[in-house]
């Protein structure tokens, strides 16, 4: 029987997600229905459904958006070709790209302008990776794991730089950067880490949580990179861990022989989903406490047209 539930803090929405969701909500308030969003605004079906109920239409392609309409670009960012397409279709663009993703895009353009070969560490097919690679496709190679190191070839070993997706495992990424530095001693990187503050903070919270619990549940979507990394981080530290979409995903058999459970959530998971899980455990007699590892104060401003 579970006697205690320990809540990790920080958890849940990061500043980039708060900003992106607010942009869409304000766009509907200001301009009315419909407002189109290219891709999922953030990777969570509960967020997407709640916005659909407010009149937001999510599309996979700008071809699905009527000419002259208003469209929001998701928090993950887009490649330049998508922006060009929006211009050709006379679409009014509201950019909800996370400022930390925009930073990576700037870095890609900067290194490409200096004719550097760029190694982007990230996940194949992730929207953020597609957008970053689109900034300088002739300069960027994707590295998804340490196994890729042998196939990384460059014209000038003295002009190699790395960038990373913002939602990666901190420890895995450091290992890959180490491999790159061994192969290319002159390797350059961004002035500040690309992995976002929220990703790092949530992973650190899971590491501390793992020392106090026997099982960790992570609230988040299957396609949420940062949520998947939290599960991996917990397991890396020897604790059983499961990704759950919401309270209905919990399997009672996971709790067999477990007295202390840890709970956290990915950066795109609404806090109400966490509250429902807390209520489920409380209803079964578990005491609830919070483990605070740091305070987050980061805030991002809205686009000028919505301020």
C-alpha positions in Angstrom: 0.0 0.0 0.0 1.3 3.5 -0.9 1.7 5.4 2.3 3.3 8.6 0.9 3.3 10.6 -2.4 6.2 13.0 -2.9 5.6 15.8 -5.4 8.6 17.1 -7.3 9.0 20.9 -7.6 9.6 22.4 -10.1 7.3 20.5 -12.5 4.9 21.1 -15.2 4.6 24.2 -17.5 7.8 26.1 -18.3 7.8 29.7 -19.3 7.9 28.9 -23.0 4.8 26.7 -22.7 3.0 29.3 -20.6 3.8 31.9 -23.3 2.7 29.7 -26.2 -0.6 28.8 -24.7 -1.3 32.4 -23.6 -0.6 33.6 -27.2 -3.2 31.3 -28.6 -5.8 32.2 -25.9 -5.2 35.9 -26.4 -5.4 35.6 -30.2 -8.9 34.0 -29.9 -10.0 36.7 -27.5 -8.6 39.6 -29.7 -9.6 38.4 -33.2 -12.2 35.7 -32.6 -12.6 32.4 -34.3 -11.0 30.8 -36.1 -7.4 31.0 -35.1 -5.2 28.4 -36.8 -2.2 26.8 -35.2 0.4 24.9 -37.3 1.2 21.7 -35.4 0.5 21.1 -31.8 1.1 24.3 -29.9 2.8 22.2 -27.3 3.1 18.4 -27.0 0.1 17.6 -24.8 -3.3 16.4 -26.1 -5.1 17.8 -23.1 -3.8 21.3 -23.9 -4.7 20.9 -27.6 -8.3 19.7 -26.8 -8.9 22.6 -24.4 -7.8 25.1 -27.1 -9.9 23.3 -29.7 -12.9 23.9 -27.5 -12.2 27.6 -27.6 -12.3 27.6 -31.4 -8.7 26.9 -32.3 -8.0 24.9 -35.4 -4.8 22.8 -35.5 -3.3 22.0 -38.9 -0.4 20.0 -40.2 0.3 22.2 -43.2 -0.3 25.8 -44.1 -2.1 24.5 -47.2 -5.0 23.8 -44.8 -5.2 27.5 -43.8 -7.3 29.8 -46.0 -5.4 32.6 -47.7 -5.2 35.8 -45.6 -6.0 34.0 -42.3 -4.2 34.3 -39.0 -1.9 31.4 -38.0 0.2 30.7 -34.9 3.5 28.9 -35.1 4.0 26.4 -32.3 6.5 26.6 -29.4 8.8 24.2 -31.2 9.6 26.7 -34.0 9.6 26.3 -37.8 12.1 26.3 -40.6 12.5 29.4 -42.8 10.7 27.7 -45.7 7.5 27.6 -43.7 7.8 31.3 -43.0 8.3 32.0 -46.7 5.3 29.9 -47.5 3.2 31.9 -45.0 4.2 35.0 -46.8 3.3 33.7 -50.2 -0.2 32.7 -48.8 -0.7 36.2 -47.2 -1.0 34.7 -43.8 -0.8 36.8 -40.7 1.7 35.0 -38.5 1.8 35.1 -34.7 5.0 33.5 -33.6 4.8 31.4 -30.4 8.3 29.8 -30.8 9.9 29.5 -27.4 12.6 32.2 -27.1 15.1 29.5 -26.1 14.4 27.6 -29.4 14.8 30.9 -31.3 18.2 31.3 -29.6 19.3 27.9 -31.1 18.1 29.1 -34.6 20.2 32.2 -34.2 23.2 30.2 -33.3 22.8 27.9 -36.3 22.7 31.0 -38.6 25.7 32.5 -36.9 27.9 29.4 -37.3 26.7 28.8 -40.8 27.6 32.4 -41.8 31.1 31.7 -40.5 31.2 28.6 -42.7 31.3 26.1 -39.8 30.2 22.5 -40.0 27.4 22.2 -37.4 26.6 19.0 -35.4 23.0 19.3 -34.0 22.4 16.9 -31.2 18.8 15.9 -31.1 16.0 13.5 -32.0 15.3 12.6 -35.6 11.9 14.0 -36.7 11.3 16.2 -33.7 9.7 19.5 -34.8 12.4 21.5 -33.0 15.1 19.7 -34.8 13.4 20.1 -38.2 13.1 23.8 -37.6 16.8 24.2 -36.6 18.2 22.1 -39.4 16.1 24.2 -41.8 18.1 27.3 -40.8 21.3 26.0 -42.5 20.6 22.6 -44.1 23.9 22.6 -46.0 25.9 23.1 -42.8 24.1 20.9 -40.3 24.4 17.2 -39.5 22.2 15.5 -37.0 23.7 13.4 -34.1 21.1 11.3 -32.3 23.4 9.1 -30.2 27.0 8.4 -29.5 26.8 5.7 -32.2 26.7 8.4 -34.8 30.1 9.8 -34.0 31.9 7.7 -36.7 29.7 9.0 -39.5 30.3 12.7 -38.7 32.6 14.0 -41.4 33.5 17.7 -41.9 35.5 19.7 -44.4 37.6 21.5 -41.9 38.2 20.0 -38.4 39.2 23.4 -37.1 35.7 24.8 -37.9 33.2 22.6 -36.2 30.4 23.6 -33.8 27.7 21.8 -31.9 24.2 22.8 -31.0 21.5 20.8 -29.1 17.8 20.4 -29.0 16.5 22.2 -25.9 14.7 19.2 -24.3 17.4 16.5 -24.1 18.9 14.5 -21.3 21.6 16.6 -19.7 23.9 13.7 -18.9 23.5 12.0 -22.3 24.1 15.2 -24.1 27.3 15.9 -22.1 28.6 12.5 -23.1 27.9 13.2 -26.8 29.6 16.5 -26.6 32.6 14.8 -25.0 32.8 12.4 -27.9 32.7 15.2 -30.3 35.5 17.1 -28.5 37.6 14.0 -28.7 37.1 13.7 -32.4 37.3 17.5 -33.1 39.5 19.2 -30.4 38.7 22.7 -31.8 35.0 22.1 -31.3 33.0 25.3 -30.6 29.6 25.5 -28.9 27.0 28.1 -27.9 27.9 30.7 -25.3 25.3 29.2 -23.0 23.8 25.7 -22.9 21.0 25.1 -25.4 19.2 22.7 -23.1 16.6 24.8 -21.5 16.5 25.8 -17.8 13.2 24.0 -17.2 14.5 20.7 -18.7 17.5 20.8 -16.5 15.6 21.8 -13.4 13.0 19.0 -13.9 15.7 16.4 -14.4 17.6 17.5 -11.3 14.3 17.3 -9.3 13.8 13.7 -10.5 17.4 12.8 -9.5 16.7 14.1 -6.0 13.3 12.4 -6.0 14.8 9.1 -6.9 16.7 9.1 -3.6 13.5 9.2 -1.6 11.0 7.0 -3.4 10.5 3.5 -4.8 8.6 4.5 -8.0 8.3 7.6 -10.0 5.3 8.6 -12.2 5.8 11.3 -14.9 2.7 13.1 -16.2 3.2 13.9 -19.9 2.5 12.9 -23.5 4.2 10.1 -25.4 5.5 12.7 -28.0 6.8 15.0 -25.3 10.6 14.8 -25.4 11.3 16.4 -22.0 8.7 14.1 -20.4 10.3 11.0 -21.8 13.7 12.2 -20.6 12.3 12.4 -17.0 11.3 8.7 -17.2 14.8 7.8 -18.5 16.5 9.9 -15.7 14.5 8.2 -13.0 15.4 4.7 -14.4 19.0 5.7 -14.8 19.1 6.3 -11.0 17.7 2.9 -10.3 14.0 3.7 -9.7 11.1 2.2 -11.6 9.3 4.9 -13.6 6.3 5.2 -15.9 5.0 7.9 -18.2 1.3 8.5 -17.7 -1.0 10.7 -19.8 -3.3 11.3 -16.9 -4.7 9.6 -13.9 -6.5 7.0 -16.0 -3.1 5.7 -17.2 -2.1 4.5 -13.7 -1.9 0.7 -13.3 -2.5 -0.5 -9.8 0.0 -3.4 -10.3 2.8 -0.8 -10.4 2.1 -0.1 -6.8 2.5 -3.6 -5.5 5.1 -3.6 -2.7 5.6 0.1 -3.0 5.1 2.4 -0.1 6.5 5.7 -1.4 5.8 7.1 -4.9 7.3 10.2 -6.5 5.3 12.3 -8.9 6.4 14.9 -11.5 5.3 16.3 -14.8 6.8 17.3 -18.1 7.0 21.0 -19.2 3.9 20.8 -21.3 1.6 19.0 -18.9 -1.1 21.1 -17.2 -1.0 21.1 -13.4 -4.7 20.0 -13.2 -3.5 16.6 -14.5 -1.1 16.4 -11.6 -3.8 17.4 -9.2 -6.0 14.6 -10.4 -3.2 12.1 -9.7 -2.7 13.6 -6.2 -6.4 13.2 -5.5 -6.3 9.6 -6.6 -3.5 8.8 -4.2 -5.0 10.9 -1.4 -8.2 9.0 -1.8 -6.4 5.8 -1.0 -4.9 7.2 2.2 -1.5 8.3 1.0 0.1 11.4 2.7 1.3 14.1 0.3 4.5 16.1 0.6 6.5 18.3 -1.8 10.2 18.2 -2.6 11.3 21.6 -3.7 14.7 21.7 -5.4 14.7 25.2 -6.8 12.4 28.2 -7.6 11.8 29.2 -11.2 11.3 32.9 -12.0 11.8 32.9 -15.7 9.1 34.7 -17.7 8.9 35.5 -21.4 7.2 38.5 -22.9 4.3 38.2 -25.4 4.6 39.3 -29.1 4.0 43.0 -29.6 0.6 42.5 -31.2 -0.7 40.8 -28.1 0.7 42.9 -25.3 
